[in-house]
Amino acid sequence: MSVTFLSELMSEISQRGRSFLQRNREQPRNPIELCEALVSRRGEVSSFVLSEAVWQSWDRLDRKGQVDFLIEVAQRFGPDENAVLEALAVAQERRDADAYHRLHRATEPRSQELIRRLNMAKQGTLRLVRMREVLTDAIGEHPALAHLDGDFFHLFNSWFNRGFLELRPINWNTPASILEKFIEYEAVHEINGWDDLRSRIEPKDRRLFAFFHPQMGEEPLIFVEVALTSQVPNSIQSLLATDREEIAPEQATTAVFYSISNCQNGLKGISFGNFLIKQVVEQLRNELPNLKNFVTLSPVPGFRRWLDGIRKDEQQTVLAPRDLEALAALDEPDWSAETESVYALNPLLQGVAAHYFLAARDKRNRVIDPVARFHLGNGAKLDNIHTFADLSANGRRNAYGLMVNYRYEMSEIEANHEAYAERGDVVASPSVRSLLKKFQSKTKIAHAS
């Protein structure tokens, strides 16, 4: 089917739509009334036109008006109570598959059908993703929107499943209109303009891969930046250095996933990263059989907040008094410049970090760090801990410069995933477990004395 044919088809539908609106001068103007009409109509042309009319009304609203619209949708487009009760009565009486399917259909909120029909408009999927951005931003102040967000999540989980995603390698020949989006969406290590982006994707020992969806145009969903190296790195500064020595891909032994960024806030909660990493690993293994190690160099965004909380807690038993005194060096505004005194904290911070990953838990009894939960849930192993590995403003602010390596061993991924998912066990290297053992032993002795 050619692009020309599709354009002509859409033009024909639009012309029919205008005729439809002219014949229906009583067409409602209020966006909620438009939604009611959209859900009740059955014709393809009328649904297309009405969905476009809803979007035009939405675009004219300011942010408060959009939130008010979503609240009213949440209130008015729930399940049809009468239909549910009728289907429930039939199911209780007949107790067969047909009755249960009828009950299932009756309990579906009308808001889900509304979302499906809004998807019929031009760029409907992208517009719905943007609409959910407004929705998720407003949930904190308007908890009643949670059910409507559940409807979006339910449908997006199907629409954005792995079967619809396209993995694309990104390089310096990729159109600029797409490249600039990676500068905008980079969420881990800021890309400072075009020269910085070029240094990350043009060299032969650098790669960038992204997932796209056919209904999202040139908007990436998630991307990963990869460095091909001869060893596992212990610092992001060395990995991103512009004066580093480039190596031939055939000489590399290690693929380092050093930045993974989700691009669409409206797809929050939809998991892409596990598919992305595993597919990129397979693609790199096929391209470069010389690669033996597949690791990350990952941030630890929750570490500083957790450690600061421990230091302020007078009842804590994690840190010994002498440890608290030593860590006071991190309170200085320019602590990272005091090389000798701060780097003396390496053993202590590594031990504290090992406790953070292997022993500490949040109120839901989960590993505290969200990045750790992501990689451990994907079947990776906590391989190494590096202090002062990211001395950027962001790295100091979030983790006192701490970074870690997660290792992806394809033969171990399933077992690691099950250990974490079923028992909450963190699979870690012997060296990391040794750090924890030494730290806890010293702390126990200090508290006992």
C-alpha positions as CSV (number, residue, x, y, z in Angstrom):
1,M,0.0,0.0,0.0
2,S,1.6,3.3,-1.1
3,V,2.0,6.5,0.8
4,T,0.1,8.3,-2.0
5,F,-2.8,5.9,-1.7
6,L,-3.0,6.4,2.1
7,S,-2.8,10.1,1.7
8,E,-5.7,10.0,-0.8
9,L,-7.7,7.7,1.5
10,M,-7.2,10.1,4.5
11,S,-8.2,13.1,2.3
12,E,-11.3,11.2,1.2
13,I,-12.3,10.4,4.8
14,S,-11.7,14.1,5.8
15,Q,-14.0,15.3,3.0
16,R,-16.6,12.8,4.0
17,G,-16.2,14.0,7.6
18,R,-16.8,17.6,6.7
19,S,-19.9,16.6,4.8
20,F,-21.0,14.6,7.9
21,L,-20.6,17.6,10.1
22,Q,-22.4,19.9,7.7
23,R,-25.3,17.4,7.7
24,N,-25.3,17.3,11.5
25,R,-25.4,20.9,12.5
26,E,-26.5,19.9,16.0
27,Q,-23.1,18.4,16.5
28,P,-22.2,19.0,20.2
29,R,-19.4,21.4,20.9
30,N,-18.6,20.6,24.6
31,P,-15.7,18.1,24.6
32,I,-17.5,15.8,27.1
33,E,-20.6,15.8,24.8
34,L,-18.3,15.0,21.9
35,C,-16.9,12.1,23.8
36,E,-20.4,10.8,24.5
37,A,-21.3,11.0,20.8
38,L,-18.0,9.4,19.9
39,V,-18.6,6.4,22.1
40,S,-22.2,6.0,21.0
41,R,-21.6,6.2,17.2
42,R,-20.8,3.1,15.2
43,G,-19.8,4.5,11.8
44,E,-16.1,4.6,10.9
45,V,-16.3,8.0,9.2
46,S,-18.3,9.6,12.0
47,S,-15.9,8.1,14.6
48,F,-12.9,9.5,12.8
49,V,-14.4,12.9,12.6
50,L,-15.7,13.0,16.1
51,S,-12.3,11.8,17.5
52,E,-10.6,14.6,15.6
53,A,-13.2,17.1,17.0
54,V,-12.5,15.9,20.6
55,W,-8.8,16.4,20.0
56,Q,-9.3,19.9,18.6
57,S,-11.4,20.7,21.8
58,W,-8.6,19.3,24.0
59,D,-5.9,21.3,22.2
60,R,-7.9,24.5,23.0
61,L,-8.0,23.8,26.7
62,D,-5.3,25.2,29.1
63,R,-3.7,22.7,31.6
64,K,-6.4,23.2,34.2
65,G,-9.1,22.7,31.7
66,Q,-7.4,19.5,30.5
67,V,-7.3,18.2,34.0
68,D,-10.9,19.1,34.6
69,F,-11.8,17.3,31.4
70,L,-10.0,14.1,32.5
71,I,-11.7,14.2,35.9
72,E,-15.1,14.4,34.2
73,V,-14.2,11.5,31.9
74,A,-13.1,9.5,34.9
75,Q,-16.5,10.2,36.6
76,R,-18.8,9.7,33.6
77,F,-17.2,7.0,31.6
78,G,-17.0,4.1,34.1
79,P,-18.7,0.7,33.6
80,D,-22.4,0.7,32.9
81,E,-23.9,-0.3,36.3
82,N,-27.1,-1.7,34.9
83,A,-25.3,-3.7,32.2
84,V,-22.9,-5.1,34.9
85,L,-25.7,-6.2,37.2
86,E,-27.6,-7.8,34.4
87,A,-24.6,-9.7,33.1
88,L,-23.7,-10.8,36.7
89,A,-27.2,-12.2,37.2
90,V,-26.9,-14.1,33.9
91,A,-23.5,-15.4,34.9
92,Q,-24.7,-16.6,38.3
93,E,-27.7,-18.4,36.7
94,R,-26.0,-20.0,33.7
95,R,-22.4,-20.4,34.9
96,D,-21.0,-21.0,31.3
97,A,-18.2,-19.4,29.2
98,D,-20.6,-17.2,27.2
99,A,-22.1,-15.7,30.3
100,Y,-18.6,-15.1,31.8
101,H,-17.4,-13.4,28.6
102,R,-20.5,-11.2,28.6
103,L,-19.8,-10.2,32.2
104,H,-16.2,-9.4,31.3
105,R,-17.3,-7.1,28.5
106,A,-19.9,-5.4,30.7
107,T,-17.4,-4.6,33.4
108,E,-15.1,-2.8,31.0
109,P,-15.2,0.9,31.6
110,R,-16.6,3.0,28.8
111,S,-13.4,5.1,29.1
112,Q,-11.4,2.2,27.5
113,E,-13.7,2.4,24.5
114,L,-13.3,6.1,24.4
115,I,-9.5,5.8,24.4
116,R,-9.7,3.3,21.6
117,R,-11.8,5.6,19.5
118,L,-9.6,8.7,20.2
119,N,-6.8,6.6,18.8
120,M,-8.6,6.6,15.4
121,A,-7.7,10.3,14.8
122,K,-4.6,11.4,13.0
123,Q,-1.6,10.8,15.3
124,G,-4.0,9.4,17.8
125,T,-1.5,7.2,19.6
126,L,1.0,10.0,20.1
127,R,-1.8,12.4,21.3
128,L,-3.0,9.8,23.8
129,V,0.6,9.4,25.2
130,R,0.7,13.2,25.6
131,M,-2.7,13.1,27.3
132,R,-1.5,10.6,29.8
133,E,1.4,12.9,30.6
134,V,-1.2,15.4,31.8
135,L,-3.0,12.7,33.6
136,T,-0.1,11.2,35.5
137,D,1.1,14.7,36.5
138,A,-2.3,15.4,38.0
139,I,-2.9,12.2,39.9
140,G,-1.1,13.4,43.0
141,E,-3.6,16.2,43.5
142,H,-6.6,14.2,42.1
143,P,-6.4,10.6,43.2
144,A,-9.8,9.9,41.5
145,L,-7.9,9.9,38.2
146,A,-6.1,6.6,39.2
147,H,-8.8,4.4,37.7
148,L,-8.6,6.3,34.4
149,D,-4.8,6.0,34.4
150,G,-5.3,2.3,34.9
151,D,-7.4,2.2,31.7
152,F,-4.6,4.0,29.8
153,F,-2.0,1.6,31.2
154,H,-4.1,-1.5,30.3
155,L,-4.4,-0.4,26.7
156,F,-0.9,0.9,26.3
157,N,0.5,-2.4,27.7
158,S,-1.1,-4.1,24.7
159,W,-0.4,-1.4,22.1
160,F,3.3,-1.2,23.0
161,N,4.1,-4.8,23.5
162,R,7.4,-6.1,22.1
163,G,5.8,-7.4,18.9
164,F,5.1,-3.8,17.7
165,L,8.5,-2.3,18.6
166,E,11.2,-1.7,16.1
167,L,14.9,-1.7,17.2
168,R,16.9,0.9,15.2
169,P,20.7,1.5,15.4
170,I,21.3,5.3,15.5
171,N,24.4,6.9,14.0
172,W,25.6,10.2,12.7
173,N,23.8,9.6,9.4
174,T,20.4,9.4,11.1
175,P,18.2,12.4,10.2
176,A,18.9,15.5,12.4
177,S,15.2,15.7,13.3
178,I,15.6,12.3,15.1
179,L,19.1,12.9,16.5
180,E,18.0,16.1,18.3
181,K,15.5,14.0,20.3
182,F,18.3,12.0,21.9
183,I,19.9,15.3,23.1
184,E,16.5,16.3,24.6
185,Y,15.6,12.9,26.2
186,E,19.0,11.9,27.6
187,A,18.2,11.5,31.3
188,V,21.4,9.9,32.8
189,H,24.4,11.7,31.4
190,E,23.5,15.0,29.8
191,I,24.4,15.5,26.2
192,N,25.8,19.0,25.8
193,G,25.0,19.8,22.2
194,W,25.8,18.3,18.8
195,D,29.5,17.8,19.3
196,D,28.9,15.8,22.5
197,L,26.3,13.7,20.7
198,R,28.6,13.1,17.8
199,S,31.4,11.9,20.2
200,R,28.9,9.3,21.5
201,I,27.6,7.8,18.2
202,E,30.2,8.5,15.5
203,P,33.3,6.6,16.7
204,K,33.5,3.0,15.7
205,D,33.6,1.8,19.3
206,R,30.3,3.5,20.3
207,R,26.8,2.5,19.6
208,L,23.3,3.8,20.2
209,F,20.1,1.7,19.8
210,A,16.5,2.9,20.2
211,F,13.0,1.4,20.2
212,F,10.4,3.0,18.0
213,H,6.7,2.3,17.5
214,P,5.0,2.5,14.1
215,Q,2.3,4.8,15.4
216,M,4.7,7.2,17.1
217,G,6.5,8.5,14.1
218,E,10.0,9.7,14.8
219,E,9.5,9.7,18.6
220,P,11.8,7.2,20.3
221,L,10.4,5.2,23.2
222,I,13.7,4.3,24.9
223,F,17.3,4.2,24.0
224,V,20.6,2.8,25.2
225,E,24.1,4.1,24.7
226,V,26.9,1.5,24.4
227,A,30.6,1.7,24.7
228,L,32.9,-1.0,23.3
229,T,35.9,-1.3,25.5
230,S,38.8,-3.6,26.3
231,Q,37.9,-3.8,30.0
232,V,35.1,-3.2,32.4
233,P,35.1,0.5,33.2
234,N,35.1,1.9,36.8
235,S,34.4,5.6,35.9
236,I,32.0,7.5,33.6
237,Q,34.6,10.3,33.3
238,S,37.0,7.9,31.5
239,L,34.3,6.4,29.4
240,L,33.0,9.8,28.1
241,A,36.4,11.5,27.8
242,T,36.8,13.2,24.4
243,D,40.6,12.5,24.4
244,R,40.2,8.8,25.1
245,E,41.9,6.3,22.8
246,E,39.5,4.8,20.3
247,I,39.7,1.1,19.7
248,A,38.6,-1.1,16.8
249,P,35.4,-2.9,17.5
250,E,37.1,-6.2,16.7
251,Q,39.5,-5.6,19.6
252,A,36.8,-5.0,22.1
253,T,36.0,-7.6,24.8
254,T,33.3,-5.7,26.6
255,A,30.1,-4.0,25.7
256,V,29.1,-1.4,28.3
257,F,25.6,-0.1,28.6
258,Y,26.2,3.2,30.3
259,S,23.0,5.1,29.7
260,I,19.4,3.9,29.4
261,S,16.8,6.7,29.0
262,N,13.0,6.4,28.7
263,C,11.7,9.1,26.4
264,Q,7.9,9.3,26.9
265,N,6.6,10.3,30.3
266,G,3.1,9.2,29.0
267,L,4.3,5.6,28.8
268,K,5.4,5.5,32.5
269,G,5.2,2.0,33.8
270,I,5.3,0.3,30.4
271,S,8.5,-1.9,30.4
272,F,10.8,-1.6,27.4
273,G,14.2,-1.8,29.0
274,N,14.4,-5.5,29.5
275,F,13.5,-6.2,25.9
276,L,15.9,-3.5,24.7
277,I,19.0,-4.8,26.6
278,K,18.5,-8.4,25.7
279,Q,17.9,-7.7,22.0
280,V,21.0,-5.3,21.8
281,V,23.1,-8.0,23.5
282,E,22.0,-10.5,20.8
283,Q,22.6,-8.1,18.0
284,L,26.1,-7.2,19.3
285,R,27.0,-10.8,19.8
286,N,26.1,-11.6,16.3
287,E,28.0,-8.6,14.9
288,L,31.1,-9.0,17.2
289,P,31.8,-12.5,18.4
290,N,34.8,-11.2,20.2
291,L,32.6,-9.6,22.9
292,K,32.7,-11.6,26.1
293,N,31.4,-9.2,28.7
294,F,28.1,-7.4,28.7
295,V,27.9,-5.0,31.6
296,T,26.4,-1.7,32.7
297,L,28.0,1.3,34.3
298,S,24.9,2.4,36.2
299,P,23.9,5.3,38.4
300,V,22.6,4.8,42.0
301,P,20.0,7.5,42.3
302,G,18.7,6.6,45.7
303,F,22.0,6.2,47.5
304,R,22.7,9.7,48.8
305,R,19.1,10.2,50.1
306,W,19.3,6.8,51.9
307,L,22.7,7.5,53.4
308,D,21.8,11.0,54.5
309,G,18.8,9.5,56.3
310,I,20.9,6.9,58.1
311,R,23.4,9.6,59.2
312,K,20.6,11.7,60.7
313,D,18.9,8.8,62.5
314,E,20.2,8.7,66.1
315,Q,18.8,5.2,66.5
316,Q,20.5,3.7,63.5
317,T,22.8,0.7,63.8
318,V,24.2,0.6,60.3
319,L,27.2,2.9,60.8
320,A,29.7,2.9,63.7
321,P,30.4,6.3,65.4
322,R,33.8,6.5,63.7
323,D,32.1,6.0,60.3
324,L,29.8,8.8,61.0
325,E,32.7,11.1,61.8
326,A,34.5,10.1,58.6
327,L,31.5,10.6,56.4
328,A,31.2,14.2,57.7
329,A,33.9,15.0,55.0
330,L,31.1,14.7,52.4
331,D,29.3,17.7,53.9
332,E,31.8,20.1,52.6
333,P,30.5,22.0,49.5
334,D,33.6,21.2,47.5
335,W,34.2,17.8,49.0
336,S,35.0,16.2,45.6
337,A,38.0,18.5,45.2
338,E,39.6,17.3,48.5
339,T,41.2,14.3,46.7
340,E,43.3,12.8,49.5
341,S,40.8,13.0,52.4
342,V,37.8,12.0,50.3
343,Y,39.4,9.1,48.5
344,A,40.4,7.6,51.9
345,L,36.7,6.9,52.3
346,N,36.7,4.4,49.4
347,P,36.6,1.2,51.6
348,L,33.9,2.6,53.9
349,L,31.7,3.8,51.1
350,Q,32.0,0.5,49.3
351,G,31.0,-1.3,52.4
352,V,28.0,1.0,53.0
353,A,27.0,0.6,49.4
354,A,27.2,-3.2,49.7
355,H,24.8,-3.0,52.7
356,Y,22.5,-0.6,50.7
357,F,22.1,-3.2,47.9
358,L,22.2,-6.5,49.7
359,A,20.7,-5.8,53.1
360,A,18.7,-2.5,53.2
361,R,15.0,-2.6,52.1
362,D,12.3,0.0,51.6
363,K,8.9,0.0,53.3
364,R,7.6,-2.5,50.8
365,N,10.6,-4.9,51.5
366,R,12.1,-4.1,48.1
367,V,15.7,-3.3,47.1
368,I,15.7,0.5,47.6
369,D,17.4,1.6,44.5
370,P,15.1,1.8,41.4
371,V,17.9,1.2,38.9
372,A,18.9,-1.9,40.9
373,R,15.3,-3.2,40.8
374,F,15.3,-2.7,37.1
375,H,18.5,-4.6,36.3
376,L,18.0,-7.3,39.0
377,G,14.5,-7.9,37.7
378,N,15.9,-8.4,34.2
379,G,18.2,-11.1,35.5
380,A,21.5,-9.2,35.8
381,K,24.1,-9.7,38.6
382,L,25.5,-7.0,40.8
383,D,29.1,-7.3,39.8
384,N,31.1,-4.4,41.2
385,I,30.8,-1.1,43.2
386,H,32.8,2.0,42.2
387,T,33.2,5.1,44.4
388,F,33.6,8.5,42.9
389,A,32.9,7.1,39.5
390,D,30.6,10.0,38.5
391,L,31.7,13.4,39.8
392,S,29.3,15.4,37.7
393,A,26.9,17.6,39.5
394,N,24.1,15.0,39.0
395,G,26.4,12.1,40.2
396,R,27.4,14.0,43.3
397,R,23.9,15.1,44.1
398,N,22.3,11.7,43.8
399,A,24.9,9.2,44.9
400,Y,28.1,11.0,46.2
401,G,29.6,9.9,42.9
402,L,28.8,6.1,43.3
403,M,28.2,3.9,40.3
404,V,28.0,0.1,39.9
405,N,28.4,-2.6,37.3
406,Y,25.6,-5.0,36.6
407,R,26.6,-8.0,34.5
408,Y,24.4,-9.8,32.0
409,E,25.3,-13.4,31.5
410,M,22.8,-14.8,29.0
411,S,23.1,-18.3,30.5
412,E,22.3,-17.0,34.0
413,I,19.6,-14.4,33.3
414,E,16.6,-16.7,33.9
415,A,17.9,-18.1,37.2
416,N,18.9,-14.7,38.4
417,H,15.5,-13.3,37.5
418,E,13.7,-16.0,39.3
419,A,15.9,-15.6,42.4
420,Y,15.0,-12.0,42.6
421,A,11.4,-12.1,41.5
422,E,10.4,-15.1,43.7
423,R,12.6,-14.8,46.8
424,G,13.9,-11.2,46.6
425,D,17.5,-12.5,46.5
426,V,20.1,-10.2,45.0
427,V,22.6,-12.2,42.9
428,A,25.9,-10.5,43.5
429,S,29.6,-11.3,42.8
430,P,31.8,-12.8,45.5
431,S,33.7,-9.5,45.7
432,V,30.6,-7.5,46.5
433,R,29.5,-10.0,49.1
434,S,32.9,-9.8,50.6
435,L,32.6,-6.0,50.9
436,L,29.3,-6.5,52.9
437,K,30.8,-9.2,55.2
438,K,33.8,-7.0,56.1
439,F,31.6,-3.9,56.6
440,Q,29.1,-5.6,58.9
441,S,31.8,-7.3,60.9
442,K,33.6,-4.0,61.7
443,T,30.3,-2.3,62.5
444,K,29.2,-5.1,64.8
445,I,32.6,-5.0,66.7
446,A,32.3,-1.2,67.0
447,H,28.8,-1.3,68.4
448,A,29.8,-4.0,70.9
449,S,32.8,-2.2,72.3
